[in-house]
Amino acid sequence: MIEPRMTDPRPASSPDSLMTFAPAPGAEAPADLDARLACLATLARQADPKHSDPALVPTLARYLRQNACGAVAEAPRADIAAALALLARLGGAPDLSDCDLRGAALGGARLAGANLSGTVLTGADLREADLSVAEMVGATLDHALLSHARLEGANLSGASLRNARVEGAIANGIRLVEAIAPASDFTSAEMLTADLRGCDLTGANLSHILLERGRAAGADLRGARLDLAEVLATDLSGALVDANTSLAGARFSGSYLQGSDLSQADLSESQLNQLFADGSVCFPASLPRPGFWPTTALDPVEFKARRRATFPE
């Protein structure tokens, strides 16, 4: 006897069904919260990262932009959390710009190429998330957890990362131009070709970082820890350091600077000799001036030529 085929009593759903709900920004749960959750649960059951409806990711992102905004609580309400969880599983470079996702649980999320510009992610859990080439200009990531996240090529220019935890992140090519990151923790982060120009890193922990062929002109490193850091062939022109900047065991091979005041820096003679500078740089009075440093301020073209002759690339 042939057994009758059992049908799934749960209703089918399409991405468009999610947009039948009226926007409900703010922290207060909408009256139809249960219906929203049921719709999202059905979409989640049907979703397959390899074969899901191509409209699902942009629809989820649109739902979040319409609802995850306004006055929100310290953590997303239930429907926002459900939509985020599904989106994080699917990936697909969603546009979540200007959303308020503070406290969101996005550990391991697939957000490569996402637009998170202006998004509030205060206290969010983004540990091991893939944020490669994400646009995060002006995002707020204060107290966020980004340990071991993939941030290759991500643009966080102008972002706020106060007290953010970014230990062990793979951040090659990251842009942190004019970012505000005091007391952040980048311990052991890999930051090849990173752009840190004008970044506020006061009191930050940069111990054991690998920063090679980077740009850190004008970065504020006062009170920062660079213990055992590898800062190689990097432009440090105009970077701010003081007596509280810890440089124990740091290496600066081939790094260079102009127009900087290192007079208060706790540098060793060996570290000073790893740098290339000209007559525009002040150095600690207790140390002898490296003999290969030009005694006059050079124009940029001549400086580059003399630097490359001293430290061939």
C-alpha positions in Angstrom: 0.0 0.0 0.0 1.4 3.4 -1.0 1.5 5.8 2.0 -0.1 9.1 1.3 2.4 12.0 0.9 2.4 14.2 3.9 2.2 17.9 3.2 3.9 20.5 5.3 1.1 22.3 7.2 3.3 25.4 7.6 2.4 28.1 5.2 4.8 28.9 2.3 6.2 32.4 2.2 8.0 34.6 -0.2 10.3 37.6 0.5 7.5 40.0 -0.6 5.4 38.8 2.3 7.8 40.4 4.7 7.1 43.8 3.2 3.4 43.6 3.8 4.1 44.7 7.4 4.0 48.4 8.0 7.3 49.9 9.1 7.6 49.9 12.9 10.7 51.7 13.9 11.7 52.1 17.5 12.2 49.8 20.5 8.6 49.0 21.2 7.3 45.7 19.8 4.6 46.2 17.2 1.2 44.7 17.8 1.8 42.2 15.0 5.1 41.0 16.3 4.0 37.3 16.4 3.0 37.5 12.7 6.3 39.0 11.8 8.2 36.3 13.6 6.1 33.6 12.0 6.9 35.0 8.6 10.6 35.3 9.3 10.6 31.7 10.7 9.1 30.4 7.5 11.6 32.3 5.3 14.4 30.9 7.5 13.1 27.3 7.0 12.9 27.8 3.3 16.3 29.6 3.0 19.3 27.9 1.5 22.5 30.0 1.1 23.1 28.4 -2.3 19.6 28.2 -3.7 17.5 30.9 -1.9 15.3 33.4 -3.7 17.7 36.2 -4.9 15.2 38.7 -3.7 15.5 37.5 -0.1 18.7 39.3 1.0 17.7 42.8 -0.4 14.2 42.3 1.1 15.6 41.5 4.5 17.9 44.5 4.3 15.0 46.8 3.3 13.0 45.4 6.2 15.8 46.2 8.6 16.3 49.7 7.2 12.6 50.4 7.7 12.4 49.0 11.2 15.9 49.0 12.8 16.0 52.8 13.3 14.7 55.5 15.6 14.9 55.2 19.3 16.0 51.6 20.0 16.9 49.5 23.1 20.3 48.3 24.0 19.6 45.1 22.0 17.5 44.5 18.9 13.9 43.5 19.4 12.9 40.0 18.4 11.9 40.5 14.8 15.0 42.6 14.1 17.2 39.9 15.7 15.5 37.2 13.6 16.0 39.1 10.4 19.6 39.8 11.2 20.2 36.1 12.0 18.8 35.0 8.7 20.7 37.7 6.8 24.0 36.8 8.6 23.6 33.2 7.4 22.8 34.1 3.8 25.4 36.8 3.2 25.1 38.6 -0.1 26.5 42.1 0.6 23.3 43.7 2.0 22.6 47.4 2.3 22.2 48.1 6.0 23.3 51.7 5.9 22.1 54.0 8.7 20.4 51.1 10.6 20.5 51.0 14.4 21.8 47.6 15.2 23.3 48.2 18.6 23.9 45.1 20.6 23.3 42.8 17.6 24.5 39.2 17.8 26.4 38.9 14.5 29.2 36.6 15.4 30.4 34.7 12.3 28.1 36.7 10.1 28.7 36.7 6.3 28.7 40.4 5.6 31.4 40.7 3.0 30.8 43.7 0.8 27.9 45.0 3.0 27.1 48.6 3.2 27.1 49.5 6.9 27.9 53.2 6.5 26.4 55.3 9.2 25.1 52.1 11.0 25.1 52.0 14.8 26.7 48.8 16.0 27.5 49.9 19.5 28.2 46.8 21.6 27.5 44.5 18.7 29.1 41.0 18.7 30.9 40.7 15.3 33.5 38.2 16.4 34.8 36.2 13.5 32.4 38.0 11.2 33.4 38.4 7.5 33.3 42.1 6.8 35.8 42.0 3.9 35.5 45.1 1.7 32.5 46.3 3.7 31.7 50.0 3.5 31.5 51.2 7.1 32.2 54.9 6.7 31.0 56.8 9.8 29.7 53.7 11.5 29.5 53.5 15.3 31.3 50.5 16.7 32.0 51.7 20.3 32.5 48.7 22.6 31.9 46.3 19.7 33.5 42.9 19.6 35.4 42.3 16.4 38.0 39.8 17.6 39.3 37.6 14.7 36.9 39.3 12.3 37.9 39.6 8.6 38.2 43.2 7.7 40.3 43.0 4.6 39.7 46.1 2.4 37.0 47.3 4.7 36.4 51.1 4.8 35.9 52.4 8.3 37.0 56.0 7.5 35.4 58.3 10.1 34.1 55.4 12.1 34.0 55.4 15.9 35.6 52.4 17.6 36.0 53.6 21.1 36.9 50.7 23.3 36.3 48.3 20.5 37.9 44.8 20.7 39.6 44.0 17.4 42.2 41.5 18.6 43.6 39.1 16.0 41.6 40.6 13.2 42.7 40.1 9.6 42.6 43.7 8.5 44.9 43.9 5.5 44.1 47.0 3.4 41.6 48.4 6.0 40.9 52.1 5.8 40.7 53.9 9.2 41.2 57.4 7.9 40.2 59.9 10.6 38.6 57.1 12.6 38.1 57.6 16.3 39.4 54.6 18.2 40.8 55.6 21.6 41.3 52.7 24.1 40.6 50.2 21.3 42.4 46.8 21.3 44.1 45.7 18.0 46.4 43.2 19.7 48.0 40.8 17.1 45.9 42.3 14.2 47.3 41.8 10.7 47.2 45.1 9.0 49.3 45.0 5.8 48.9 48.2 3.7 46.4 49.6 6.3 45.5 53.3 6.0 45.5 54.9 9.5 46.0 58.5 8.5 44.7 60.8 11.1 43.3 58.0 13.2 42.8 58.7 16.9 44.5 55.7 18.6 45.2 57.4 21.9 45.6 54.7 24.6 45.0 51.9 22.1 46.6 48.5 22.4 48.5 47.8 19.2 50.9 45.2 20.7 52.1 42.5 18.3 50.3 44.1 15.3 51.8 43.6 11.8 51.6 46.9 10.0 53.6 46.8 6.7 53.7 49.3 3.9 50.9 51.2 5.7 50.0 54.8 6.0 49.8 56.3 9.5 50.6 60.0 8.8 49.1 62.1 11.5 47.8 59.2 13.5 47.5 60.0 17.2 49.5 57.3 19.2 49.8 59.2 22.4 49.5 56.7 25.3 49.2 53.8 22.9 50.9 50.4 23.4 53.0 49.1 20.5 54.9 46.5 22.4 56.5 44.0 20.1 54.7 45.5 17.1 56.0 45.1 13.6 55.6 48.5 11.9 57.6 48.1 8.7 58.0 50.4 5.7 55.2 52.6 6.9 54.7 56.3 6.6 54.6 57.8 10.2 55.0 61.4 9.2 53.4 63.7 11.7 52.3 60.9 13.9 51.9 61.9 17.5 53.7 60.0 20.3 54.6 61.0 23.8 56.3 59.6 26.9 53.4 57.3 27.6 53.6 55.6 24.2 55.0 52.2 24.9 57.4 51.0 22.2 59.1 48.1 24.0 60.5 45.6 21.5 58.7 47.3 18.6 60.4 47.1 15.2 60.3 50.0 12.6 62.5 48.6 9.8 62.2 50.9 6.8 59.5 53.1 8.2 59.9 56.8 7.6 58.6 60.2 8.7 58.8 63.9 8.2 57.6 66.8 10.3 57.4 64.7 13.5 58.3 65.3 17.1 59.9 62.2 18.6 61.6 64.1 21.4 59.4 62.5 24.1 59.3 59.0 22.6 60.8 56.2 24.6 62.9 54.9 21.6 66.0 52.9 21.8 69.0 53.8 19.6 68.4 50.6 17.6 64.8 51.6 16.9 65.8 55.1 15.9 68.3 53.6 13.4 65.5 51.5 11.8 63.7 54.7 10.8 64.4 57.1 8.0 63.8 60.8 8.6 65.2 64.2 7.7 66.0 67.5 9.4 62.3 68.2 10.0 62.1 65.5 12.7 62.9 66.1 16.4 64.4 63.1 18.2 65.2 62.3 21.8 68.2 64.4 23.0 69.6 61.3 24.8 70.1 59.5 21.5 72.7 60.2 18.7 71.3 61.3 15.4 71.5 58.4 12.8 74.3 59.3 10.4 72.3 58.5 7.3 69.5 61.0 8.2 69.7 64.1 6.1 70.3 67.2 8.4 67.9 69.4 6.3 64.3 69.2 5.5 63.8 67.6 2.1 61.1 68.1 -0.4 58.9 65.0 -0.9 60.5 63.9 -4.2 64.1 64.1 -2.8 63.0 62.5 0.5 61.5 59.5 -1.3 64.6 59.1 -3.4 66.9 59.2 -0.4 64.7 56.9 1.6 64.6 54.3 -1.1 68.4 54.5 -1.5 68.8 53.8 2.2 66.0 51.2 2.5 65.4 49.6 -0.9 61.9 48.3 -1.3 
